[in-house]
């Protein structure tokens, strides 16, 4: 679902490397030395700023109930910030080993200028991608059917951006509404992007992963699918490095580092996931958008810390820029990147031939990050963390019936897992989502008891023994996954919905999902997908 992630993240960082407010005002503010001294670089007490880590005074209401007044940076404060740019740039260079090759331009920017800049850079292709992304997300059940994606992304932009570096103009933009106590950590983050840009040329480096498979005429190859997440992986490197330096900047005064401060890293990641008290738009956003927007920061930071632990500064900065990861799996599980894990690319159908009665709408990889969010959405986070490492490949193809714009969006989704057992478990989770995603989802063709249980409904013909066995197995899984009963789904099952037939079929380590496609197309895809699976073995 790379095109979907690209658009979800893209409004915030497609044209410039940004730091989110939920990120910038997270774990760094509470770092303390053993004596309880604050850890902020150059905390300016004469400006009435609260020492880092200090709790709200008893006379003040909790932060979540006290509206935060927006104040503008004064010209004098801006001058002070501009003077500190070179000092922080030197700090970043020492931490990363990336050389300062030229001076970085700096500019104080208003909220209106930020929104204008990013909307001005959004062209017709971006609008089309946004529309495609919105409909595919809704088909997968990751957005409500009446959701306005563009409206929310613009609102998130206004609420969340805390600073950005523009690689086209080589300028770091400090935002005039961000409080002074947060400006220096933001600069430590953004100036890391300036060093990356001077080292590899960020625009060119990031463009390696911008191929949009939905806009290409030829059939995608297995390698195209495998590399479809490359821009997401590269963005996680870019933001992960900047996050690591920002947190290191906060810890430096107390002699600590991100490698030996897991508690502070956990706190920062929690702030990314949950947002700040006044991040109302972010907190109310659907799970997929919150996870997509924070993915490069949160998982990127964990990735960088692991590289620092295993290979030191050279491996974590210059080394990974020279040899970047290309999948979200490598970011989420750094050991797979470090070990050089090779996963055989999945064979793909002849889409042009198989979908001859349809017009291509969208296509892309369904990576490890995507299945993690799907499982979290359909079940819960604990189950997602347990199951997503078993992912071994996936892709989707969305299409509409030719000459019928009103027809439901058709969808093929194929995923591969580490074993038949894990494939069955994922198929069960996916089946259970149907009753949440469709107004009606009735199993047809005399489905088995496991299918009925997986979809959340009882089968009239289900035997007491079969139900008892399923319940016992589900209870054992529920204890691990906070009450969610994992009921494996084996073989082929079909459901009737208001948007046509849904087929979920498991064979060995592979799961095929067909939604709103005609019978002939589905049967052709089944033969090709599972024939390719058997041939690969």
N, C-alpha and C positions, 0 to 999 in steps of 0.2 A: 504493500500500500504506500509505496514511496511517493507517488504524486500527491497523495492525500497528506502525508506528513510534510512534504515540501511546502504545500500551501498553508498548512496549520502553522508551521514555524515561519513560513516565508514572509508574512506580513510584518513580523517583528525583526527578522534578520536576513531577508533575502538580499537587500541592497546594502546593508552595513552590519558590522558585528556589534551587537548590542548587549547590554547587561540589563537583566530584569530587576525591577525594584524588589521583588520577593527574594531575589538572589542577593542583591547588594546589601539589604538590611537584615540579613539572616544571622548565621552563627557567629560571624566575626565580632559582633557588638558585645558579646558576653565573655570573650576571652580574658582570663585573669591570671596573674602570676600567683604563686603560693601565698603571698602576703595580701592578696586582694586588690592590688593596684590594677588600674585599667590598662588595657593592652593597645589602645588606639594609637596610631602614629600621630604625634603632635596634637593631642587633644587640647582644644583652645578654651580653657575655663573662663577666660575673661569675656567670652561671648555668651556665657550663660549656658553652655552645653553640659549635659549630664555626663558624668564619668561612665565609661563603657562598663556594662555589667551591673550598673546600679538599678535597683528596683524602683518603681514609681513611688513617690512620697505618699505617706498615708493620707495626706489632705487631697490628693488627686484621685479622680475616678479611674478605673481600669482603662487601659488604652483602647479596648474594644468598644467602650461606651462613650468615649470622649472624642468628638469630631476633631480631625486634624486640620488646623488652619494652614492653608498654603501660603508660604512666604517666598518672596523673590530674593535672589542673591543680589547684594548691593554691588555697585562698581568697585568699591574698595575690596570687598570679599573676593570678587572675581579676579582682581589684580593679584591678590595673595595666592589664589588657586593657580593662576597662570605661572607664577614664579616657582611653584612647587612641581610643575610638570617635569622639568629636566631632572630634578632630584629623584622623583619616583621612576622615571624612565631608566635612570642609572641603576636603581634597586632592581627593577624588573630584568634588566640585562644581566645583572649578577646572578639572579635566581635561575634564569633560563639558559644562560650561556649564549643567547642570541645577541649579536653585536648591534650597537647603535651606529647606523651608517649615515644618518642625516637627522636634522632637527625635525620634530613633529609639530605641525601647525596646530593651533588651539583656537576654539571659538565657544563663546557662551551662547546657548541656543534656547529659544522659548518653546513651550509645548506646541503652540500653533505652527511654528517652523518645522518641528519634527513631523507632525501629522501631514503637513503640506508636502514635505520632502518625500515621504514614503508613498503617499497617494499619487504624487506626480510621477513617480518612477514605476507605478503599476500600469502596464500596458494592456492591450486587448487580450493578448495571450494569457496574462495573469488572471484576467476576469473569467476567461473560458475555463482555465484550470480550476479556479475557485468554484465555479458552478459544477464542474465534473466532480470535484472532490466532495462537495456538499452532498450530491446525490448518491455517490458510492458509500459515503459514511452513513447516510440514512438507510441504505439498503442493508448494510451490515449491522444496523441497529446501534451504531455508535453516536448518532445524533437523533434527537426527536424529529418526527416527520415535519413539524411546522417550524423548525429551527432556522434562524437567519444567521448563517455563518459569517458573512461579510460584516454585518452590523456588530457582532460580538468581537470579531478580530480588531476592528477599529477601536471599540471601547477598551479592549485589553491593551492596545497600543497606547492609548492616552493614559491608562492607569499604571502600566507596568514598566515602560521604558525608563531607565535611570541614567543612561549615557550611551554614546556610541562612537565608533571610529569609522570614518568613511574612507575606504581604500582608494576611491577614485580621486579625491582631493587631498589625501594624506593628512586628514584633519581629525583631531579628537574633539568631540563635541561634549562640553559640560553643560548640563541642563539647569536652567536658572531657577527651577522650582524644587530641586533636590536639596534637602537640608545640608548645611555645611559639614556636619559630622559624618555624612555619608559620601561626601565628594571624593575624599582621598582614596578610600578603597575602590570606588568606581574607577578612578583614574588608574589605579594599579591594574585593574582588569583591562580597561580599554587600551592602555599603553602596551600591554602584552600583545594585543592585536597589531599595534603599530610595528612592533619588533618582528612579528610573524610576517607582516607585509613586506618589510625590508629584507627578510630572509628568503622568502619564496614567492612573493607576489600573490597576495590573497585572492584577488579576482581570478587570476589564471589558475591558481591551485584549486580553488573551489569549483571552477567551471568544469573540471574533469568529471564531476559527478552529476552534471545538470541535464543529461540526456533524458528526454521525456518519451517513453516508449509509446504513449498514446498518440503522439504526433508523427510517428514514423510509419511509412507505408509498408515496409517489408515485415515479414513475420519475425518476431523476436527469437533469438537463439537462446539456448540454455545459459550461455555466458552473459547475454544481455540481462536476463533475469537475475543471475547471480550478482551482477554489478549494479543492479538498480538501486541499491541502498548506499552507494558510494558517497553521495553528497551528505547523507545523514551521518555516516561514520566520520567523514571529514569535519563536518560541523561540530561533532562531539569532541574531536581533537582540539579544534580552535577554541571552543568555549571551555573545555576541560582545562586546558593549559592556563587560560585567563583566570578561571576560578581558583586554580591551585595557587597562582601568584597572588591573587587578591587575599586569599586566606592566609598565605604565608606572610604577607605584608602586615596583617593584623597581629600575627603571632610573634613576629620578630622581636618586638621590645621586651618580651618575657622569656626569650631564649627557647621557644618551642617551635616545632615544625608540624606541617600537616601529616608527616609520616608517623609521628609519635603522639598525635592528638585525635584519636578516633572519636572521642566524645564530642569534640567541637565540629568535626566533619559530619557526624550524625545530626547534630543540631542544625547545621546549615542545610543539610538535605531535607530535614523535616520542614524547615521554613520554606523551601522551594515547593514541597508537595502541598503544604497547607496554606501558604500565603501569609502576608502580614495582616494585622487586625483590620486595616483599612482597605485591603485588597478585595473588595466586594465582588467586582466583576470576575476576577480570577477564581474566587471561592465558589461562585455559582456556575462556573463553566462546566460542561460535560467532562467526564473522566478522560476521554480520548484527547481533548484539547489541552487539558492541564498536563497530562503526561507527555504529549508531543512537544509542548512549548518548553517544558523543563528538562526533557530528555538530554539535550546536548550539554546542559550545565550539570545536572545531577549525575548521570552515568558517566559523562565526560570527566568529571572530577574524580570519581572512583577509578576510572581507567588510568588517569594520570598518576594517582597515588600508587597504584599497583606497579606501574612502570618505574616510578621513583624507587620503590622498595626493591624491585628486582634488577634494575639496570642503571639506577642513578640518573643524574641530571641530563646527561647526553642522550640516553635512551628515551627519556620522557619528553624531551623538547626537540632538538635538532634531529634526533634519530627517527622519531615517529613522523615528523614533517617530511623526511626523505622517504620513509617507507610506511605510508599510512594504512590503517585498516580499511576494509571495504564493506563490512556488514555490521549491522547492529548487534549481532551475536558476539563479534569480537570486542565491541565496546562494553556490552553487558557482562561478558565473561572474558576478562583480559587474558586469562590463562590460555584461551584458544588462540589469541593473537601471538602471545609470547612463544607458544609451542609450535606455531606454524601449522595449525590444524588445517587439513584439506578436506572439504566435504564435496563429494561428487555432485556437479550441477544436475538439477532435475531435467529430464527430458520433457519437452513441451509438445502439445498437439500442433497440428497444422491449423492455426486459428482461421486463416482466410478460407480454407476449404470447409472446415467443420462449422463455421458460422456464416456460411454462404447466404443464408436468409436473413442475416442480421447486419447492422451497421456498427462498427467498433465504436465504443464510447470511452473506455478507459482500460488500461492494463498495467500491471506492475508486480513487483515482488511483494510477498507477504512474509516479512522477516520475523526474527525472534521478538523484536519489540512489538510488532503488530499483534502477534498471538498472545503476548503478555497482557496487552490492553484488552483484547477480545475476552480473554479468560477472566480478567478482573471485572470487566463490564458484565459478563454473563454469570459469573460466580462471585469470587472475591479475590482480594490481593494475595492472601495466603496460598490459595490454590494456584494462582498465576505464578508465584515464585517457585512453587514446587514442580510445576509442569513445563514452563517455558524452556528450561535448559534442555529438554528432550526434543525440541524442534530440530529438524534437519533439512528444511527447505519448504518453499511454498510460493505460489503465485495466484493471481486472480485475473479474470477477463470479464469486463462488463460490456454489454451490447444491447441495442434496441432492435426490434423487428423493423425491417425496411418498410418505408412508406407508412409507418404507424407511430407517430410521435407520442400518441397517448398511451401506448403499450407500456406495461411495467418494465423497469430495467431488468434485463436478464443477467444472471451472474454465474460464472464458473469459478470455484475456489478449490484448489488442490493443495494439500499439505502433506509433508512427510515427517515421520517421527523416528525416534531411536529404536523403537520396537513396536510390534503389533499391539502389545498391551497399552502402550502410551497412545497409540493411534486410536484405540477403542475408547480410551478415557476422554481424549479431546473430542471425538465424535459425540460422546454422551453429553459433554458440556455444551457443544454447539446445538445439539438437538433440543436441549432444555431451554435454549434461548428463544426458540420459535414462538412459544406462547407469549413471550414478552414483546416480540417484534411484529407479530401479525395479530389482527383482530380475531382471526380463527386459524387454527392449525390442527386439523384432524388427520390422524394417521389413516392411511388407506392400504388396502391389500392385506389385511390381517397381520399387522406387524406383531413382532414378538413382545413379550413382557418387558424385556430390557429396553426396547424402543419406547414403549408406553411410559415406563418409569423415567427414562431419560428426558422425554418431552414434558414431564411434569403432570401427566395424566394417567389414570388407571385404565387398564385394558379389561373389558368385560370377561374375556376368556382367560384371564391370568389365574394360574393355579395358586393355591395357598402356599405350596412348597416353593414355587418360583418366587412369589412375592416375599416370602420369609427370607429366602437366600439373598435376594436383591437388597432388602432392608438391612440385613446383617452386614453385607459388604459395604453398603452405603454408610452405615453407622460407624464402621471402623474408619472410613475415609473422613467422615464428618468430624471426628475427634481431632483430625490433623488440620482441617480446613475451616474451622470456626462454623461448623454446622452445615456446610454445603455437602450434600450427598453426591458422591461421584458414582454414577451408574454407567458402566461401559456400554457402548453401543457397537454391536457386531453386525457385519454383513450389510445388506442393502435395505433401506427403509424409505418410505415416501409419505408426504403429508400434503393435504389439500389446503390451500390458503386463498384469500381473496385476490392474491396476485399470481395465482397459478400454482403449479406443483413444485414442491421442494423435495429433492432427493439427497440423502446422506448415505454414502456407501464407503465402508471400510474394507480394504483388502490388504492383509499384511501390515506393512508400516505406513500405508498411504490412505488418506481420507479424501474423497471427492464430494464436493457439495455443488448441486445444481439448483438454482432458484429462478423461477419464472421463465424457464426455457422449454421449448416444445419437446415432445417425447422423442422424436427422431434425432434431434440435436443432442439431447442428453445421452441417448443410447450410443451414438457415434463417439461422443467424448468418453464414455465409460470404456468402450472397446479400445480407444486409442490410449487413454491414460493408463489403464490397467494392463494393456498389452505392452506398453512401454515399460511399466514397472516390472513385469515378469521378465521382459527381455533384458532389462538391466541386471537382473539377478542371474 
